[in-house]
Amino acid sequence: MKNKLNQNLVACLSAITLLLACSCTNAGKAGNEKIIKDYYAAYEKKDWKMLTSLLADGFTFTSPNDNHIDLKTYKERCWPNAVNIKRFDIDKLIVDGDDAFVTYNGWTTDGRVFRNTEYFKIKEGKIKENACFFGPGVSFPNNTAK
């Protein structure tokens, strides 16, 4: 009887440990999804302070036009495009631990659309790296597609 109780106790503790591990993983995934969505919301709101609150020390940005640029250069080259952004429609957001891929359609204030995929590396709850891969409408804001 005592042996059976010990087996049940071990089984219960194992189940609780597994559930807690799954909950923590899902919470991390949900947290990272929110960070990514907030990144795009900062552009929609034209809120530089909101954006920088999401970025880790040593943040870098890479695109076909930029090679691991720092935050200062990112602000000079990329942030001015925020005035042209109306909204982002996220088509696919995949989070795997601290890595995330996002494919979206971006809409400009004058009705143009551009489509990109971005890879994010998250470290300790902040975006450490963003690599942008241009799709149709390459070289935004020079996109002429409607």
Backbone as a ProteinNet text record, in pm:
[ID]
protein_1_A
[PRIMARY]
MKNKLNQNLVACLSAITLLLACSCTNAGKAGNEKIIKDYYAAYEKKDWKMLTSLLADGFTFTSPNDNHIDLKTYKERCWPNAVNIKRFDIDKLIVDGDDAFVTYNGWTTDGRVFRNTEYFKIKEGKIKENACFFGPGVSFPNNTAK
[TERTIARY]
82.2	0	87.4	188.6	278.3	355.3	396.3	467.2	378.6	250.8	154.8	135.1	128.6	115.5	238.5	355.9	478.7	481	435.6	430	332.3	217.4	119.9	174.7	244	302.2	406.2	491.6	593.6	525.9	421.4	349.4	286.4	226	163.7	267.7	380	485.3	543.9	557.1	606.7	509.2	381.2	279.1	279	289.9	292.7	415.5	530	652.9	637.7	580.3	558.8	463.9	355.2	259.9	323.5	401.4	468.6	567.2	639.7	735.4	662.5	550.6	472	416.9	369.1	313.6	419.7	539.6	647.4	686	693.1	726.7	620.1	493.4	385.2	383.3	411.3	415.2	527.7	643.1	754.5	719.2	653.9	611.7	512.7	413.1	313.1	379.3	475.1	546.9	625.7	691.5	768.6	677.6	560.4	463.2	419	395	351.8	461.2	585.8	697.7	700.8	686.3	689.8	571.9	453.2	334.9	349.6	404.8	425.3	527.6	625.1	724.3	653.9	562.3	488.6	390.7	331	238.4	311.6	437.3	514.8	527.1	545.7	550.1	414	308.4	173.7	142.5	190.5	165.1	268.9	373.7	484.4	546.7	567.2	611.2	752	852.6	992.1	1023.8	970.5	996.1	943.1	824.2	767	858.5	904.3	990.4	1119.6	1185.7	1315	1300	1182.5	1161.6	1160	1142.8	1137.5	1273.3	1370.4	1500	1605.4	1683.8	1792.7	1913.4	1999	2127.4	2202.1	2263.1	2337.4	2249.7	2124.4	2031.7	2097.7	2074.1	2119.8	2006.4	2012.7	1914.5	1988.3	1935.7	1994.9	1885.5	1918	1828.5	1917.2	1858.6	1943.1	2022.7	1976.4	2045.1	2127.4	2118.4	2181.1	2247.6	2369.9	2442.7	2468.8	2380.8	2394.7	2418	2329.1	2343.8	2299.6	2356.5	2324.4	2197.5	2155.2	2030.3	2033.8	2145.4	2156.5	2135.4	2200.8	2188.1	2048.3	1993.3	1856.9	1757.7	1774.4	1684.5	1696.6	1817.8	1840.5	1786.1	1807.1	1770.6	1628.5	1584.3	1459.1	1340.9	1364.1	1253.6	1178.9	1244.5	1168	1053.5	1062.3	953.4	825.6	835	716.9	606.5	644.7	541.5	459.8	516.1	446	363.7	375.3	309.2	168.2	73.1	-63.8	-86.8	-52.1	-72.8	7.5	18.6	76.9	-28.9	-44.4	-130.4	-38.7	-26.3	61.5	-6	61.1	10.5	49.8	174.1	224.7	326.1	308.4	401.9	436.3	562.3	608.8	715.8	690.9	786.7	837.8	968.6	1033.2	1137.6	1098.4	1188.7	1212.3	1339.2	1374.3	1396.7	1350.4	1355.8	1213.8	1196.5	1063.8	1076.6	984.4	971.9	834.2	829	703.9	696	583.9	555	432.8	441	333.1	315.8	198.9	174.6	174.3	253.3	254.3	178.3	100.1	19.8	69.8	91.8	136.1	15.7	42.4	-64.8	-128.4	-58.6	-116.8	-167.7	-188.1	-254.2	-165.6	-34.1	55.2	75.9	107.7	132.1	273.2	337.3	466.3	461.7	533	529.4	672.2	695.6	827.8	818	930	947	1063.3	1046.3	1151.3	1182.7	1310.3	1358.4	1401	1349.9	1383.7	1456.5	1556.7	1626	1597.3	1537	1498.2	1590.4	1632.6	1720.1	1668.3	1636.3	1589.9	1472.2	1377.5	1254.4	1264.6	1374.8	1390.9	1446	1417.7	1463.4	1611.8	1691.2	1836.7	1874.1	1805.7	1836.1	1707.1	1707.8	1599.7	1664.6	1630.5	1678	1555.7	1549.5	1433.8	1466.5	1376.4	1389.4	1276.4	1312.1	1212.8	1140.1	1011.9	931.1	887.3	770	719.7	713.7	754.1	761.1	899	1001.1	1138.3	1179.7	1264.3	1321.1	1216.8	1125.8	1031.3	1110.4	1070.4	936.9	918.9	1006.9	995.5	897.9	819.1	722.3	614.6	589.8	487.3	366.8	372	260	140.9	20.9	-102.1	-179.9
-118.9	0	126.4	126.2	241.2	259.2	149	152.7	213.1	175.5	228	378.2	425.3	568.7	645	587.9	651.1	660.9	555.6	557.6	665.8	674.6	777.4	917.5	934.2	1064.3	1103.2	1010.7	1036.5	1070.7	997.6	1024.3	1163	1200.5	1333	1443.9	1425.4	1527	1540.3	1429.1	1432.5	1506.9	1481.1	1548.9	1698.8	1737.3	1879.8	1947.2	1882.3	1936.6	1956.4	1859	1868	1982.1	1995.2	2103.4	2239.9	2253	2380.4	2413.8	2314.6	2337.1	2381.8	2320.2	2358.9	2499.5	2532.7	2665.9	2772.5	2746.5	2844.7	2863.6	2755	2763.4	2842.2	2813.5	2885.3	3031.9	3060.9	3199.4	3273.9	3209.5	3271	3297.2	3201.7	3217.3	3332.3	3336.3	3443.4	3578.4	3583.3	3707.6	3754.6	3662.1	3697.6	3739.7	3676.3	3718.8	3862.1	3895	4030.3	4131.7	4098.8	4188.4	4218.7	4116.2	4134	4220.5	4190.1	4269.4	4414.7	4435.8	4572.1	4647.5	4576.6	4638.1	4704.2	4630.6	4685.8	4794	4777.6	4878.5	5010.8	5005.5	5128.5	5207.5	5136.6	5204	5263.7	5189.1	5239	5363.3	5365.5	5478.1	5589.3	5563.9	5658.3	5691	5587.3	5603.2	5546.2	5632.5	5590.3	5537.5	5601.8	5558.4	5416.3	5388.3	5253.2	5152.9	5189.6	5099.6	5070.2	5173.7	5151.6	5074.7	5081.5	5004.8	4854.3	4816.6	4675.9	4622.3	4710.8	4673.5	4652.8	4548	4515.4	4605	4617.2	4684.1	4609.5	4683.5	4620.9	4576.7	4624.1	4590.6	4616.3	4523.7	4543.5	4514.1	4581.3	4563.1	4531.9	4432.6	4391.8	4384.8	4429	4417.8	4409.5	4396.1	4398.7	4529.9	4635.3	4764.7	4796.5	4714.3	4744.3	4617.9	4633.9	4518.7	4536.4	4479.7	4485.3	4628.3	4719.1	4857.5	4870.9	4967	4988.8	5073.5	5095.8	5167.6	5310.1	5379.3	5517.5	5523.6	5434.6	5430.9	5385.6	5290	5243	5359.3	5441.3	5556.3	5653.1	5675	5767.3	5713.2	5584	5526.3	5472	5406.5	5330.6	5400.9	5462	5521.5	5630.2	5711	5811.3	5751.3	5622.7	5557.9	5545.3	5560.1	5546.2	5643.6	5761.8	5859.5	5809.2	5716.1	5661.3	5536.6	5484.2	5358.4	5383.8	5316.2	5319.9	5201.5	5079.7	4961.4	4843.5	4742.1	4613.7	4506.5	4421.6	4304.1	4182.9	4123.2	4007.7	3885.9	3827.7	3709.3	3583.3	3578.3	3461.2	3506.3	3456.9	3484.7	3351.3	3312.2	3185.6	3215.1	3171.6	3189.8	3053.4	3040.4	2918.3	2959.5	2954.7	3001.1	3149.5	3187.8	3328.5	3369.3	3287.5	3318.6	3336.9	3432.8	3455	3495.3	3445.4	3486.1	3546.8	3657.7	3726.6	3758.8	3725.3	3770.7	3860.1	3976	4074	4152.7	4214.7	4318.2	4450.2	4543.3	4676.7	4769.5	4857.4	4952.5	5093.1	5168.6	5306.2	5398.6	5518.9	5617	5656.9	5633	5665.4	5540.9	5430.8	5313.5	5211.6	5229.6	5130.9	5015.4	4898.5	4780.6	4729	4679.8	4612.7	4488.7	4384.5	4257	4216	4189.4	4150	4030.6	3965.9	3866.7	3914.5	3904.3	3948	3837.2	3828	3733.8	3814	3777.3	3843.5	3746.4	3797.1	3724.2	3800.7	3732.7	3795.2	3744.8	3836.9	3800.8	3869.2	3788.5	3838.1	3934.5	3897.5	3974.2	4099.5	4114.3	4231.3	4185.7	4264.7	4232.2	4267.2	4165.8	4183	4206.1	4134.7	4145.5	4142.3	4215.9	4208.9	4204.9	4101.7	4090.2	4092.6	4191.1	4211.1	4163.3	4084	4032	4092.7	4180.8	4250.7	4156.9	4179.8	4109.1	4207.4	4182.7	4278.7	4418.1	4516.4	4652.3	4678	4610.8	4624.6	4770.7	4805.1	4938.8	5037.4	4990.6	5081.5	5199.7	5323.3	5369.3	5398.4	5348.3	5372	5276.4	5205.2	5110.9	5184.4	5136.3	5198.4	5107.5	4986.3	4891.5	4938	4908	4939	4814.1
0	0	0	89.7	99.2	-31.6	-94	-220.2	-330.4	-330	-428.1	-409.6	-283.1	-254.8	-303.4	-281.7	-328.2	-481.2	-550.3	-696	-744.3	-677.2	-714.6	-689.9	-578.8	-546.4	-650.8	-688	-790.6	-923.3	-959.1	-1083.9	-1081.2	-969.6	-956.4	-965.6	-895.7	-900.2	-1040.9	-1109.4	-1247.6	-1337.7	-1320.8	-1401.1	-1373.6	-1247.6	-1211.8	-1271.5	-1264.1	-1321.3	-1471.6	-1538.6	-1683.1	-1716.5	-1641.8	-1666	-1644	-1539.6	-1514	-1623.9	-1672.2	-1780.4	-1906.2	-1937.5	-2055.3	-2038.5	-1921.2	-1896.9	-1913.7	-1863.8	-1875.5	-2021.3	-2097.1	-2238.5	-2313	-2286.2	-2352.9	-2312.4	-2185.6	-2140.4	-2210.5	-2227.1	-2298.5	-2443.1	-2505.5	-2644.8	-2657.2	-2567.4	-2571.2	-2547.7	-2455.1	-2428.1	-2548.6	-2616.2	-2734.8	-2849.6	-2862.7	-2964.4	-2937.7	-2811.7	-2775.8	-2807.9	-2778.6	-2808.9	-2958.4	-3040.9	-3186.1	-3231.7	-3183.1	-3222.5	-3176.6	-3058.3	-3008.4	-3093.1	-3147.5	-3236.7	-3354.8	-3417.4	-3531.7	-3487.3	-3371.1	-3318.7	-3296.1	-3254.8	-3233.8	-3364	-3474.8	-3605.1	-3639.4	-3615.9	-3644.7	-3561.6	-3437.7	-3346.2	-3359.4	-3439.2	-3454.2	-3318.1	-3237.7	-3099.1	-3081.5	-3098.5	-3087.9	-2948.7	-2846.5	-2708.6	-2687.1	-2739.1	-2728.6	-2798.8	-2917.3	-2993.7	-2918.3	-2869.6	-2804.1	-2673	-2611.4	-2488	-2515.6	-2641.7	-2680.8	-2725.2	-2741.1	-2798.6	-2690.7	-2708.7	-2616.3	-2642.9	-2541.4	-2561.5	-2670.5	-2761.1	-2869.3	-2985.2	-2991.3	-3099.9	-3235	-3329.6	-3467.4	-3564.3	-3678.5	-3785.5	-3914	-3986.3	-4112.9	-4218.5	-4338.2	-4453.7	-4577.4	-4695.3	-4815.8	-4829	-4760.6	-4767	-4642.6	-4539.9	-4411	-4356.4	-4305	-4252.9	-4103.4	-4022.2	-3876.6	-3826.3	-3868.3	-3823.3	-3678.1	-3608.6	-3468	-3455.4	-3332.2	-3305.8	-3359.5	-3343.6	-3391.8	-3542.9	-3615.3	-3760.8	-3801.2	-3727.7	-3753	-3741.1	-3638.4	-3620.3	-3738.1	-3786	-3897.2	-4029.4	-4056.5	-4186.2	-4192.8	-4085	-4091.4	-4025.2	-3911.2	-3835.6	-3913	-3998.4	-4073.7	-4156.2	-4189.8	-4264.2	-4182	-4050.3	-3964.3	-4006	-4052.7	-4091.7	-4210.8	-4287.9	-4404.7	-4373.9	-4251.9	-4216.4	-4164.4	-4225	-4173.2	-4079.9	-4130.4	-4047.3	-4102.4	-4016.2	-4054.2	-4035	-4133.7	-4122.3	-4117.5	-3999.8	-3984.5	-4045.9	-4143.6	-4212.8	-4136.8	-4090.5	-4018.9	-3915.8	-3792.8	-3684.1	-3620.6	-3632.2	-3577.6	-3473.9	-3350.9	-3241.8	-3198.9	-3195.2	-3148	-3045.7	-2918.8	-2813.7	-2828.1	-2845.6	-2860.3	-3005.5	-3098.7	-3240.7	-3291.8	-3382	-3439.3	-3585.6	-3666.1	-3805.5	-3823.5	-3896.1	-3921.4	-4069.9	-4131.5	-4267.4	-4257.4	-4319.5	-4307.3	-4435.8	-4445.1	-4544.3	-4468.8	-4517	-4459.4	-4551.7	-4492.4	-4568.6	-4540.9	-4647	-4631.6	-4618.4	-4574.6	-4556.5	-4689.7	-4800.8	-4930.9	-5005.1	-4931.7	-4988.2	-5057.4	-5053	-5113.4	-5016.5	-5071.7	-4988.9	-5016.1	-4912.7	-4927.5	-4839.8	-4880.9	-4809.9	-4775.7	-4647	-4600.6	-4506.4	-4488.3	-4382.3	-4297.3	-4165	-4074.8	-3975	-3943.3	-3842	-3719.8	-3604.1	-3478.9	-3387.5	-3320.4	-3214.1	-3085.7	-2988.9	-2863.4	-2753.2	-2668.5	-2557.1	-2431.1	-2331.5	-2202	-2217.3	-2305.3	-2320.3	-2405.1	-2478.9	-2565.4	-2700.3	-2802.8	-2937.8	-2950.2	-2977.8	-2991.7	-3138.2	-3227.7	-3370.7	-3451.4	-3562.1	-3659.6	-3796.7	-3873.8	-4011.1	-4101.6	-4189.4	-4276.8	-4417.5	-4473.4	-4609.2	-4691.8	-4786.1	-4864.9	-4960.2	-4974.8	-5072.3	-5179.1	-5241.3	-5340.7	-5278.7	-5356.5	-5304.2	-5246.9	-5303.1	-5255	-5254.8	-5162.7	-5145.5	-5096	-5010.7	-4947.4	-4891.8	-4905.5	-4943.1	-5091.5	-5175	-5319.9	-5387.3	-5309.2	-5360.2	-5440.7	-5561.9	-5645.6	-5664.2	-5608	-5622	-5541.3	-5589.5	-5514.9	-5495.6
[MASK]
++++++++++++++++++++++++++++++++++++++++++++++++++++++++++++++++++++++++++++++++++++++++++++++++++++++++++++++++++++++++++++++++++++++++++++++++++

